[in-house]
Amino acid sequence: AVRYEENSRYAIIVINIALHQLYYDPNIENKNLAQKWLMQAQISPQAWQFCWILLSPDKVPEIQYFGASALHTKISRYWSDIPTDQYESLKSQLFSQIACFSSGSKMVLTRLCVALASLALNTMPEAWPGAVAEMVRVFQEEAGGVDGRARCLALLELLTVLPEEFQTSRLPQYRKGQVRGALAREWGSVCPLLQQLLRRTDSPGAVKARVLRCLSSWVQLDVPLSESEGLVHDCFGALPDPELFDTAVEAIVNAISQPDSQRYVNTLLKLVPRVLALQDQLRAAVQNGDMETCHGICRIAVTLGENHSRTLLEQVDHWQSFLALVNMIMFCTGIPGHYPVNETTSSLTLIFWYTLQDEIMSFESEKQAVYLQVYRPVYFQLVDVLLHKAQFPSDQEYASWSSDEKEQFRIYRVDISDTLMYVYEMLGAELLSNLYDKLGRLLTNTEQPTSWQHTEALLYGFQSIAETIDVNYSDVIPGLIGLIPRISINNVQLADTVMFTIGALAEWLADHPVMLSSVLPLVLQALGNPDLSVSSVSTLKKICRECKYDLPPYATNIVAVSQVCSLLHITTSQCMWLMQALGFLLSALPVEDILRNLHSLITPYIQQLEKLADETPNPANKLAIIHILGLLSNLFTTLDISKQDDESADGTAPPAEKPPPSPGPNPVIVVLQQVFALIQKVLSKWLNDSQVVEAVCAIFEKSVKTLLHEFGPMVSQLSEMLGQMYSTIPQASALDLTRQMVHIFASEVDHFPPIKALFELVTSVTLSIFQQGPRDHPDIVDSFMQLQAQALKRKPDLFLSESLDVKAVFHCGILSLKFPEAPTVKSTCLFFTELLPHCSDVPPVARVMQEDGKLLIQAVLEGIGGGASRSLMDQFAEVLFSLNKHCFSLLAVWLKEVLQPPGFPSSRITTEQKVNFSQQILRERVNKRRVKDIVKEFTLLCRGLHGTEYAADY
């Protein structure tokens, strides 16, 4: 006892020092150390002694708070340490402490309430039946020196945190169900108390606010709405009180958004008039600019509509009251002011309109027809409201907005755009006609001047729909294309929307090429405006991609304008888009025209590159070199003269099979051969700079992906250059390009010799890197493993070569499995899953597996046992599955030998568990999914996580 007392006294002194460090020491390292020590102290056995001492009245609140937190930690996480015979005394002490702190520090009181709540959850219903009823009784009794109001607030705090603690508790699943049922039964003790306190005229505001918070907490336990109905109506009564407004809104929203609440149709029907009755308060709030009240009332209306639209739609006798609720939400959508500066409410309503439409469209056709008769006019009104809300403010007002407000408004307009696209499903072609009529009236009305904002919003509506919906059959698009040139574009936002609208109609223009002459001049003109570079370049790229076969008459002009723009003002990324656009454009021209345009297009860049290649390397000319190489890469990404429409501007590899190449050399090959010597010259000066090497490799990688077999004439010289590059300074980008070459050309007889020589060379160089120590080069190791896997997949004959040291490559794989970088380990697992099937047909692979296969199983089990990230277990399982499939008899022996030593692969695993794991793995030679599950189960056992909350989502 004396020793415990001394330990506690010592612990308290250290805790005081640590807390002082945590709160007041400016040194962040000291703070971190203090926090780490305090967390250890909380879970130590001494915590049971010192936590009560820390709660004594002479301590400062920070120390008392730590004592209360320590109590909660011990009860919630180490409940099994508490003997059954101490439950009652622990409960009494907590009740006593809560009574003491009911007039003291609020933060300490809350932690003590959370501790008692945790105790209740661990003892309900067996050891502490009627826990909530007892809490109510204890706090309603007179307690010496504690006034009634303080006791009432303490009780409400306790009742509020109880459901919250349940939601976050670590109770096992079976206990959660039992405790949830016990808590549901306790609602009978809570509900009358809350009603009594909320309805008493003499209840202080603080008590009523706490009652509302308590209700919010309990309804989230799925308390039936019919049982909380009276309290929810009382919450509506609290809404006129500004001090209670927010908590009342929260309670109502939580109550009516519970999944189970839709069962209580009569209760919901009674709530609709209560919500409609808030319209006067809503309008008054709008007039007074009271955004918070608008927001709260809107949340209530939207929650009711969003969660219960189907239930309320089905009550056909009450259709008028639900329509009134829909119109109330429409008022909230169209609330005056510009989002997010003058109002923040309208955005809350957008999901409701999706939900309502979904419900209407899900009814059988007869019912649907009736609902559409009522709600189509509502949705036409919605379109008008949304387009009004999407309008920009005046130029002067917009200029005064912060960049954050402008960004929020941009996102809000995107949400409106998504909603309009969705609404089109209900309103169909009539919606486009409606928009077209409005735009036509606007642009042809000479009497009344039109604001650009109005025109822009209508165009934005068109763009929103045309971007994602197939409008090719709409009869209003020709009229719209005819109207666009009549728009007086005197504003950047309007010009941007005009551009994006034309871009959205690119597919339509491809089917109606005669209309290109109406809009293409606008796009080319916009290219000259630096403020419109994003929208104009994006639109030109779409037109060049979709309409390339109709653009030859305009090609010279487009190339000339693009050249001027790319040299003048547009940013790097837009230059790249522009080059992709020109690649699409040139693809459709005859070869001689492509070469002529290419010559005029890239000659200025080649001349600039020649000049840069002669200069001494420095950061400025490095950026210029990377920029020019990037332009060429992007041009070659889309310049594809085959007639297939499978251009891949996003960098994904197209299939390796294509139609026979066209007669004569491919224009890209002609250009590459012309600049090859220049690229080599640039490389010779920048070979040790990974970014320049990457930019060079990207040119050839993009060209190979686009041209595929037509790249053949350059295979030999590129293979030679790659080998020289990699031998001098190995870089991952060179390996990635080698992998691409192996993928496409290793199977071609003519190209096999240079590909084989390149593969052997880069393998040999990489093996020497492994001998020197590969840890500093995880990117090279990753790319190397991917290359080896690709070679095995595409041309396993490469592993038959006497010049290739298969055993050394295998050992590199074993080393790579132990790298801490997950991508590298993934690539290595892929290498082994490609290697193992060749045990039967590639003798060097069979030999190395026979001799050293045990090392592979050892490395895999080391990773599963805890040496690798849990995210990699599926990949390790793939290797095990492959071993089982292709080396079954050897695997049985290896597993037995490798798992023999005690403590491997983890000290937490018993011999019986190891035997069980081996047997399970050896049984599964067909079901790969099952092997993955076995490995996941085993890794959790190895890490001591089996059955814990960390394993729950695994």
BAVEX-737398 format. One line per 5 residues: their letters; for each residue x, y, z of C-alpha. Coordinates in steps of 0.25 Angstrom, whole numbers, plus 5000, padded with zeros to 4 digits. Last residue first. Example, Ala and Ser with C-alpha at 12.3 -4.5 7.8 and 13.67 -1.06 7.14 Angstrom:
BEGIN
sa) 5055:4996:5029; 5049:4982:5031 .
% end
This chain:
BEGIN
ydaay) 4961:4978:4825; 4950:4987:4831; 4949:4980:4844; 4963:4976:4846; 4967:4990:4853 .
etghl) 4955:4987:4862; 4962:4975:4868; 4959:4960:4865; 4972:4957:4859; 4982:4969:4861 .
grcll) 4994:4962:4868; 5002:4964:4855; 5004:4950:4852; 4989:4947:4854; 4985:4958:4845 .
tfekv) 4995:4953:4835; 4989:4939:4835; 4975:4944:4833; 4979:4952:4821; 4987:4940:4815 .
idkvr) 4975:4931:4817; 4966:4941:4810; 4975:4943:4798; 4976:4928:4797; 4961:4927:4796 .
rknvr) 4960:4938:4785; 4970:4929:4777; 4961:4917:4777; 4968:4906:4768; 4980:4901:4776 .
erliq) 4975:4903:4790; 4979:4891:4798; 4993:4894:4800; 4990:4908:4806; 4980:4902:4816 .
qsfnv) 4990:4892:4820; 5001:4902:4822; 4992:4911:4830; 4988:4900:4839; 5002:4896:4842 .
kqett) 5006:4910:4845; 4994:4912:4854; 4998:4899:4861; 5013:4903:4863; 5007:4916:4870 .
irssp) 5008:4930:4864; 5011:4943:4872; 5026:4942:4870; 5024:4944:4856; 5029:4938:4842 .
fgppq) 5037:4931:4849; 5037:4932:4864; 5041:4917:4866; 5048:4911:4853; 5040:4901:4845 .
lvekl) 5032:4910:4836; 5043:4910:4826; 5045:4895:4826; 5030:4891:4825; 5027:4902:4815 .
wvall) 5038:4898:4806; 5034:4883:4806; 5020:4886:4802; 5025:4897:4792; 5034:4887:4785 .
sfchk) 5022:4877:4782; 5013:4888:4777; 5023:4896:4768; 5013:4902:4757; 5000:4903:4764 .
nlsfl) 5004:4904:4778; 5015:4914:4775; 5005:4922:4767; 4995:4923:4779; 5007:4927:4788 .
veafq) 5011:4938:4778; 4996:4943:4777; 4995:4943:4792; 5007:4952:4793; 5000:4962:4784 .
dmlsr) 4987:4961:4792; 4995:4964:4805; 5001:4976:4800; 4992:4986:4807; 4996:4980:4820 .
saggg) 5009:4987:4818; 5022:4978:4819; 5030:4971:4829; 5019:4967:4838; 5018:4952:4836 .
igelv) 5012:4953:4822; 5025:4960:4817; 5034:4950:4824; 5025:4939:4818; 5028:4944:4804 .
aqill) 5043:4945:4807; 5043:4931:4812; 5035:4926:4800; 5045:4932:4791; 5057:4927:4798 .
kgdeq) 5052:4913:4797; 5051:4914:4782; 5066:4915:4782; 5071:4902:4775; 5059:4896:4769 .
mvrav) 5054:4910:4765; 5067:4914:4759; 5067:4901:4750; 5053:4903:4746; 5055:4917:4742 .
ppvds) 5068:4913:4734; 5060:4902:4727; 5048:4911:4721; 5036:4902:4718; 5032:4896:4731 .
chpll) 5036:4906:4742; 5030:4916:4732; 5017:4918:4740; 5026:4923:4752; 5032:4935:4745 .
etffl) 5019:4943:4742; 5015:4942:4757; 5029:4945:4761; 5030:4958:4753; 5016:4962:4758 .
ctskv) 5021:4961:4772; 5032:4969:4769; 5023:4980:4763; 5015:4980:4776; 5028:4981:4784 .
tpaep) 5032:4993:4777; 5019:5000:4778; 5019:4997:4793; 5032:5004:4796; 5038:4997:4808 .
fklsl) 5047:4988:4800; 5047:4973:4804; 5041:4968:4792; 5052:4975:4784; 5063:4966:4790 .
igchf) 5056:4953:4786; 5054:4959:4772; 5069:4963:4771; 5071:4948:4774; 5063:4944:4762 .
vakvd) 5070:4953:4753; 5083:4948:4758; 5078:4933:4755; 5073:4937:4741; 5087:4942:4737 .
lsesl) 5084:4946:4723; 5095:4945:4713; 5092:4930:4711; 5078:4934:4706; 5067:4925:4709 .
fldpk) 5060:4937:4718; 5058:4945:4705; 5050:4933:4700; 5039:4937:4710; 5034:4947:4700 .
rklaq) 5022:4955:4704; 5018:4951:4718; 5033:4948:4722; 5038:4961:4716; 5026:4969:4723 .
aqlqm) 5030:4963:4736; 5045:4966:4734; 5041:4981:4730; 5032:4982:4742; 5043:4977:4752 .
fsdvi) 5053:4987:4745; 5042:4999:4747; 5041:4996:4762; 5056:4994:4764; 5059:5007:4756 .
dphdr) 5048:5015:4765; 5054:5009:4778; 5068:5014:4775; 5075:5017:4788; 5073:5003:4793 .
pgqqf) 5079:4997:4781; 5093:4994:4787; 5106:4992:4779; 5102:4978:4774; 5088:4982:4771 .
isltv) 5093:4993:4762; 5102:4983:4755; 5089:4975:4753; 5083:4987:4747; 5094:4989:4736 .
stvle) 5092:4974:4732; 5077:4975:4731; 5079:4988:4723; 5089:4981:4713; 5081:4968:4712 .
flaki) 5068:4975:4709; 5075:4984:4699; 5082:4972:4692; 5068:4965:4691; 5061:4977:4686 .
ppfhd) 5072:4979:4675; 5071:4964:4671; 5056:4963:4672; 5052:4974:4662; 5051:4966:4649 .
vesaf) 5045:4954:4656; 5034:4962:4663; 5030:4957:4677; 5039:4966:4684; 5033:4978:4677 .
ihvmq) 5021:4983:4684; 5023:4979:4699; 5038:4979:4698; 5038:4994:4693; 5028:4998:4704 .
rtldl) 5037:4991:4714; 5049:4998:4708; 5042:5012:4710; 5039:5008:4725; 5054:5005:4727 .
asaqp) 5058:5018:4721; 5049:5025:4730; 5055:5018:4742; 5069:5024:4740; 5082:5018:4739 .
itsym) 5094:5027:4736; 5104:5023:4725; 5099:5009:4722; 5084:5014:4722; 5087:5025:4712 .
qglme) 5095:5016:4703; 5085:5005:4703; 5074:5014:4700; 5082:5020:4688; 5084:5006:4682 .
slqsv) 5069:5002:4684; 5065:5015:4678; 5074:5013:4666; 5069:4999:4664; 5054:5001:4667 .
mpgfe) 5053:5014:4657; 5048:5007:4645; 5038:4999:4653; 5030:5011:4659; 5018:5007:4649 .
hlltk) 5017:4995:4658; 5011:5003:4669; 5009:5017:4664; 5002:5023:4676; 5008:5016:4687 .
vskef) 5022:5016:4680; 5021:5031:4678; 5016:5034:4693; 5028:5026:4698; 5038:5032:4688 .
iacva) 5034:5046:4692; 5033:5042:4707; 5047:5036:4707; 5053:5050:4703; 5044:5057:4714 .
evvqs) 5048:5046:4725; 5063:5049:4721; 5061:5064:4723; 5054:5061:4736; 5065:5051:4741 .
dnlwk) 5077:5061:4739; 5090:5053:4738; 5089:5051:4723; 5087:5066:4721; 5099:5069:4711 .
slvkq) 5099:5056:4703; 5084:5056:4704; 5083:5069:4696; 5092:5064:4685; 5084:5051:4684 .
ilafv) 5072:5059:4683; 5078:5067:4671; 5083:5054:4664; 5069:5049:4665; 5062:5061:4660 .
qqlvv) 5061:5057:4645; 5058:5043:4649; 5047:5047:4658; 5041:5056:4647; 5041:5045:4637 .
ivpnp) 5036:5035:4647; 5024:5044:4651; 5021:5046:4636; 5019:5031:4635; 5028:5026:4624 .
gpspp) 5022:5021:4611; 5009:5013:4609; 5000:5012:4621; 5003:5002:4632; 4994:4989:4632 .
pkeap) 4983:4990:4642; 4986:4991:4657; 4989:4980:4668; 4996:4985:4681; 4984:4990:4687 .
patgd) 4984:5004:4691; 4993:5008:4703; 4986:5018:4712; 4993:5032:4711; 4980:5041:4712 .
asedd) 4981:5045:4698; 4978:5031:4693; 4973:5032:4678; 4964:5020:4675; 4957:5025:4663 .
qksid) 4964:5015:4654; 4967:5021:4640; 4982:5020:4643; 4989:5034:4641; 4991:5036:4656 .
lttfl) 4996:5049:4661; 4990:5049:4675; 5001:5046:4684; 5012:5051:4674; 5007:5065:4677 .
nsllg) 5008:5063:4692; 5022:5058:4691; 5027:5069:4682; 5021:5080:4691; 5027:5073:4703 .
lihii) 5041:5072:4697; 5040:5087:4694; 5036:5090:4709; 5047:5081:4715; 5057:5089:4706 .
alkna) 5051:5102:4711; 5052:5098:4726; 5066:5093:4724; 5070:5106:4718; 5066:5114:4730 .
pnpte) 5072:5104:4740; 5086:5104:4733; 5093:5095:4724; 5104:5102:4715; 5097:5106:4702 .
dalke) 5099:5098:4689; 5087:5089:4691; 5079:5102:4694; 5081:5107:4680; 5078:5094:4674 .
lqqiy) 5065:5094:4682; 5061:5108:4677; 5063:5103:4663; 5055:5091:4666; 5044:5099:4672 .
ptils) 5043:5109:4660; 5043:5097:4651; 5031:5090:4658; 5019:5096:4651; 5024:5100:4638 .
hlnrl) 5030:5086:4636; 5018:5079:4642; 5009:5086:4632; 5017:5082:4620; 5019:5067:4626 .
idevp) 5004:5066:4628; 5001:5072:4615; 5010:5061:4608; 5003:5050:4616; 4989:5054:4613 .
lasll) 4982:5061:4624; 4973:5054:4635; 4984:5052:4645; 4988:5067:4644; 4975:5071:4652 .
fglaq) 4977:5061:4663; 4992:5065:4665; 4988:5079:4664; 4978:5077:4676; 4989:5070:4684 .
mlwmc) 4999:5081:4681; 4988:5091:4686; 4986:5083:4699; 5001:5083:4701; 5002:5098:4699 .
qstti) 4990:5099:4709; 4998:5092:4720; 5010:5101:4717; 5002:5114:4718; 4997:5122:4706 .
hllsc) 5003:5136:4703; 5011:5138:4690; 5018:5126:4684; 5006:5116:4686; 4997:5127:4681 .
vqsva) 5005:5130:4668; 5006:5115:4665; 4992:5112:4667; 4987:5123:4658; 4996:5118:4647 .
vinta) 4992:5103:4649; 4977:5107:4649; 4978:5115:4636; 4986:5104:4629; 4976:5093:4634 .
yppld) 4963:5100:4630; 4960:5093:4617; 4965:5080:4624; 4955:5081:4636; 4944:5072:4632 .
ykcer) 4952:5059:4635; 4956:5064:4648; 4942:5067:4653; 4942:5060:4667; 4957:5061:4671 .
cikkl) 4960:5075:4664; 4946:5080:4670; 4950:5075:4684; 4964:5081:4684; 4959:5094:4678 .
tsvss) 4949:5095:4690; 4960:5092:4701; 4969:5103:4694; 4957:5113:4694; 4953:5110:4708 .
vsldp) 4967:5111:4715; 4972:5122:4706; 4961:5131:4708; 4968:5142:4716; 4980:5142:4707 .
nglaq) 4971:5146:4695; 4977:5141:4682; 4971:5127:4683; 4957:5134:4684; 4958:5138:4669 .
lvlpl) 4961:5124:4665; 4949:5119:4673; 4940:5130:4667; 4945:5126:4653; 4941:5112:4656 .
vsslm) 4927:5115:4659; 4919:5118:4647; 4929:5111:4637; 4927:5098:4645; 4912:5098:4642 .
vphda) 4914:5090:4629; 4920:5079:4637; 4907:5074:4642; 4910:5061:4648; 4924:5065:4653 .
lweal) 4917:5078:4658; 4908:5070:4667; 4920:5063:4673; 4927:5077:4676; 4914:5082:4682 .
agitf) 4920:5083:4696; 4932:5090:4690; 4923:5101:4685; 4917:5102:4698; 4930:5103:4705 .
mvtda) 4934:5114:4696; 4921:5122:4698; 4923:5120:4713; 4937:5126:4712; 4932:5138:4704 .
lqvnn) 4921:5141:4714; 4931:5140:4726; 4941:5149:4718; 4932:5160:4715; 4928:5168:4702 .
isirp) 4923:5156:4694; 4911:5162:4686; 4904:5149:4683; 4900:5148:4668; 4910:5138:4665 .
ilgil) 4904:5128:4675; 4890:5130:4669; 4892:5121:4657; 4898:5110:4665; 4886:5111:4674 .
gpivd) 4877:5109:4662; 4884:5097:4657; 4883:5092:4671; 4868:5093:4672; 4864:5081:4665 .
synvd) 4871:5071:4675; 4875:5058:4669; 4890:5060:4672; 4887:5065:4686; 4894:5052:4693 .
iteai) 4894:5057:4708; 4907:5059:4715; 4913:5072:4710; 4900:5076:4703; 4892:5078:4716 .
sqfgy) 4901:5087:4724; 4905:5094:4711; 4891:5098:4708; 4889:5103:4722; 4902:5111:4722 .
llaet) 4896:5117:4709; 4884:5122:4717; 4893:5127:4728; 4902:5135:4719; 4890:5142:4712 .
hqwst) 4885:5146:4725; 4899:5151:4730; 4901:5159:4717; 4890:5168:4721; 4880:5170:4710 .
pqetn) 4876:5184:4705; 4861:5185:4702; 4856:5189:4689; 4865:5181:4680; 4859:5168:4685 .
tllrg) 4866:5158:4675; 4876:5152:4685; 4867:5151:4697; 4856:5145:4689; 4865:5135:4683 .
lkdyl) 4871:5131:4696; 4857:5129:4702; 4853:5121:4691; 4865:5112:4691; 4864:5110:4706 .
nslle) 4850:5105:4704; 4853:5097:4692; 4865:5090:4700; 4855:5087:4711; 4844:5081:4702 .
aglme) 4855:5071:4697; 4854:5064:4710; 4847:5069:4723; 4850:5057:4732; 4863:5053:4727 .
yvyml) 4867:5067:4725; 4866:5070:4740; 4878:5062:4742; 4887:5070:4733; 4881:5083:4740 .
tdsid) 4885:5077:4753; 4899:5074:4749; 4900:5089:4743; 4895:5094:4756; 4905:5087:4764 .
vryir) 4916:5092:4754; 4910:5106:4757; 4912:5104:4772; 4927:5100:4769; 4929:5113:4761 .
fqeke) 4922:5121:4772; 4931:5114:4783; 4943:5118:4774; 4939:5132:4773; 4937:5133:4788 .
dssws) 4951:5127:4791; 4957:5137:4781; 4950:5149:4789; 4939:5156:4782; 4940:5171:4779 .
ayeqd) 4942:5169:4764; 4929:5161:4764; 4921:5173:4770; 4927:5183:4759; 4925:5173:4748 .
spfqa) 4910:5171:4752; 4907:5158:4758; 4908:5145:4750; 4896:5137:4747; 4895:5123:4752 .
khllv) 4884:5126:4762; 4875:5131:4750; 4878:5119:4743; 4874:5110:4755; 4861:5118:4756 .
dvlqf) 4857:5117:4742; 4861:5102:4742; 4853:5100:4755; 4840:5106:4748; 4841:5096:4737 .
yvpry) 4843:5086:4748; 4830:5090:4755; 4823:5090:4742; 4827:5075:4740; 4822:5073:4754 .
vqlyv) 4807:5072:4754; 4805:5065:4740; 4818:5057:4743; 4811:5051:4755; 4799:5046:4748 .
aqkes) 4808:5040:4736; 4817:5033:4747; 4805:5026:4753; 4801:5020:4739; 4816:5017:4736 .
efsmi) 4820:5010:4748; 4827:5019:4759; 4842:5020:4758; 4842:5033:4750; 4835:5040:4761 .
edqlt) 4844:5035:4772; 4857:5039:4764; 4851:5053:4761; 4849:5055:4776; 4863:5051:4779 .
ywfil) 4870:5059:4769; 4862:5071:4773; 4865:5069:4788; 4880:5068:4784; 4880:5083:4780 .
tlsst) 4873:5088:4792; 4885:5091:4801; 4891:5099:4790; 4880:5110:4792; 4884:5113:4806 .
tenvp) 4897:5120:4806; 4893:5135:4803; 4899:5148:4800; 4913:5144:4797; 4912:5129:4794 .
yhgpi) 4903:5130:4786; 4897:5143:4780; 4885:5148:4786; 4870:5145:4787; 4866:5130:4791 .
gtcfm) 4862:5123:4778; 4866:5109:4784; 4859:5113:4797; 4846:5117:4789; 4847:5104:4782 .
imnvl) 4847:5097:4795; 4834:5104:4799; 4829:5100:4786; 4832:5085:4789; 4825:5087:4803 .
alfsq) 4813:5093:4796; 4813:5081:4786; 4813:5072:4799; 4801:5079:4804; 4794:5078:4791 .
whdvq) 4796:5063:4789; 4790:5060:4803; 4780:5050:4798; 4790:5044:4789; 4799:5039:4801 .
elltr) 4809:5032:4791; 4816:5045:4789; 4819:5047:4804; 4825:5033:4805; 4833:5035:4792 .
shneg) 4838:5049:4797; 4842:5044:4811; 4857:5046:4813; 4859:5058:4803; 4846:5065:4806 .
ltvai) 4847:5065:4821; 4861:5068:4821; 4859:5079:4811; 4849:5086:4819; 4857:5085:4832 .
rcigh) 4870:5089:4825; 4862:5101:4819; 4858:5106:4833; 4872:5105:4838; 4879:5112:4826 .
ctemd) 4868:5123:4826; 4870:5125:4841; 4886:5126:4839; 4885:5135:4827; 4877:5146:4834 .
gnqva) 4877:5157:4823; 4865:5164:4829; 4856:5161:4817; 4860:5147:4816; 4858:5144:4831 .
arlqd) 4844:5150:4830; 4841:5141:4818; 4846:5129:4826; 4838:5132:4839; 4826:5134:4830 .
qlalv) 4829:5120:4823; 4831:5113:4836; 4816:5108:4836; 4819:5099:4824; 4829:5091:4833 .
rpvlk) 4818:5089:4844; 4808:5086:4833; 4817:5075:4828; 4820:5069:4842; 4806:5063:4843 .
lltnv) 4808:5055:4830; 4821:5050:4836; 4814:5045:4848; 4803:5038:4840; 4814:5032:4831 .
yrqsd) 4822:5026:4842; 4830:5015:4834; 4838:5026:4828; 4845:5029:4841; 4853:5016:4841 .
pqsia) 4865:5022:4833; 4866:5034:4843; 4865:5047:4836; 4853:5052:4843; 4859:5052:4857 .
nviae) 4873:5057:4853; 4867:5069:4845; 4857:5072:4857; 4868:5072:4867; 4878:5080:4859 .
vatdf) 4867:5091:4856; 4864:5091:4871; 4879:5093:4874; 4881:5104:4864; 4868:5112:4869 .
lepdp) 4869:5111:4884; 4875:5124:4886; 4868:5131:4875; 4854:5126:4881; 4844:5125:4869 .
lagfc) 4849:5111:4867; 4845:5105:4881; 4831:5102:4877; 4836:5094:4866; 4844:5086:4876 .
dhvlg) 4832:5083:4884; 4826:5076:4871; 4839:5068:4871; 4836:5065:4886; 4822:5060:4883 .
esesl) 4826:5051:4872; 4838:5044:4879; 4830:5031:4881; 4824:5031:4867; 4838:5035:4861 .
pvdlq) 4843:5021:4867; 4857:5023:4874; 4867:5019:4864; 4879:5021:4873; 4881:5035:4866 .
vwssl) 4868:5039:4872; 4876:5039:4886; 4886:5049:4883; 4877:5060:4876; 4868:5058:4888 .
crlvr) 4879:5061:4898; 4883:5073:4890; 4869:5079:4890; 4869:5076:4905; 4882:5083:4907 .
akvag) 4876:5096:4900; 4864:5095:4909; 4873:5095:4921; 4881:5107:4916; 4869:5114:4913 .
psdtr) 4864:5113:4928; 4851:5105:4930; 4841:5114:4936; 4831:5111:4925; 4831:5096:4927 .
rllqq) 4829:5090:4913; 4844:5086:4910; 4847:5081:4924; 4834:5072:4925; 4836:5067:4910 .
llpcv) 4851:5063:4913; 4847:5056:4926; 4836:5049:4919; 4845:5044:4908; 4857:5039:4917 .
sgwer) 4850:5028:4925; 4843:5022:4913; 4855:5023:4905; 4861:5013:4914; 4856:5001:4906 .
alagr) 4863:5006:4893; 4876:5007:4902; 4874:4992:4906; 4872:4988:4891; 4885:4996:4887 .
vqgkr) 4892:4989:4898; 4888:4975:4893; 4892:4978:4879; 4905:4985:4882; 4908:4973:4891 .
yqplr) 4908:4963:4879; 4917:4973:4871; 4928:4974:4881; 4927:4987:4889; 4938:4997:4884 .
stqfe) 4929:5009:4887; 4927:5021:4877; 4912:5020:4875; 4910:5016:4889; 4918:5028:4895 .
eplvt) 4909:5037:4887; 4896:5030:4892; 4901:5032:4907; 4907:5046:4904; 4893:5053:4904 .
llell) 4888:5046:4917; 4900:5050:4925; 4899:5064:4920; 4885:5064:4923; 4888:5059:4937 .
alcra) 4898:5070:4939; 4889:5081:4935; 4878:5076:4944; 4888:5075:4956; 4893:5089:4953 .
rgdvg) 4878:5094:4952; 4875:5087:4966; 4886:5093:4974; 4897:5085:4979; 4901:5087:4994 .
gaeeq) 4896:5074:4999; 4889:5066:4988; 4873:5065:4987; 4869:5054:4979; 4866:5056:4964 .
fvrvm) 4880:5053:4960; 4880:5039:4966; 4866:5036:4960; 4870:5040:4946; 4883:5032:4947 .
eavag) 4875:5020:4952; 4865:5021:4941; 4876:5021:4931; 4883:5009:4937; 4870:5000:4938 .
pwaep) 4878:4987:4938; 4892:4989:4943; 4899:4976:4943; 4891:4969:4932; 4886:4980:4923 .
mtnla) 4896:4988:4922; 4909:4986:4930; 4919:4991:4919; 4909:5002:4913; 4907:5007:4928 .
lsala) 4922:5008:4930; 4924:5015:4917; 4913:5025:4921; 4920:5027:4934; 4933:5031:4927 .
vclrt) 4926:5040:4917; 4919:5047:4929; 4933:5049:4936; 4938:5054:4923; 4927:5064:4922 .
lvmks) 4928:5069:4936; 4943:5071:4934; 4940:5080:4921; 4929:5088:4929; 4938:5091:4941 .
gssfc) 4930:5092:4954; 4915:5093:4958; 4912:5079:4953; 4927:5075:4957; 4923:5070:4971 .
aiqsf) 4911:5063:4966; 4919:5056:4955; 4929:5052:4965; 4919:5045:4974; 4912:5038:4962 .
lqskl) 4926:5034:4958; 4930:5029:4972; 4916:5021:4973; 4919:5014:4959; 4933:5010:4963 .
seyqd) 4928:5005:4976; 4917:4997:4969; 4926:4991:4958; 4937:4987:4968; 4931:4972:4971 .
tpids) 4932:4969:4956; 4947:4972:4956; 4952:4982:4946; 4963:4978:4937; 4953:4973:4926 .
wyrsi) 4948:4988:4925; 4962:4992:4919; 4958:5000:4907; 4945:5008:4911; 4947:5008:4927 .
kthla) 4962:5010:4927; 4961:5021:4916; 4949:5028:4923; 4957:5028:4936; 4969:5034:4929 .
sagfy) 4961:5045:4923; 4955:5049:4937; 4969:5050:4943; 4974:5058:4930; 4962:5067:4932 .
qiepv) 4965:5069:4947; 4979:5073:4943; 4974:5083:4932; 4964:5088:4942; 4974:5092:4953 .
kdpsl) 4975:5083:4965; 4970:5087:4979; 4956:5081:4977; 4962:5067:4976; 4961:5060:4962 .
liwcf) 4976:5057:4961; 4975:5049:4973; 4964:5040:4967; 4972:5038:4954; 4985:5035:4963 .
qwaqp) 4980:5021:4968; 4974:5015:4956; 4984:5021:4947; 4995:5013:4954; 4992:5001:4945 .
siqaq) 4997:5009:4933; 4987:5013:4922; 4987:5028:4925; 5001:5028:4928; 5005:5024:4914 .
mlwkq) 4996:5035:4908; 5003:5045:4917; 5017:5040:4912; 5014:5042:4898; 5007:5056:4900 .
alnkn) 5020:5060:4908; 5029:5055:4897; 5021:5063:4887; 5021:5076:4895; 5036:5075:4898 .
einpd) 5038:5073:4883; 5029:5085:4880; 5037:5094:4889; 5028:5106:4893; 5025:5099:4906 .
yylqh) 5011:5103:4912; 5000:5093:4910; 5008:5080:4908; 5020:5084:4917; 5011:5088:4928 .
laini) 5003:5075:4926; 5017:5067:4927; 5021:5074:4939; 5008:5072:4946; 5008:5057:4941 .
viiay) 5022:5055:4947; 5017:5060:4961; 5005:5052:4960; 5013:5039:4956; 5022:5041:4968 .
rsnee) 5010:5042:4978; 5004:5030:4971; 5016:5022:4972; 5018:5026:4987; 5004:5022:4990 .
yrva) 5006:5009:4983; 5018:5006:4991; 5011:5009:5004; 5000:5000:5000 .
% end
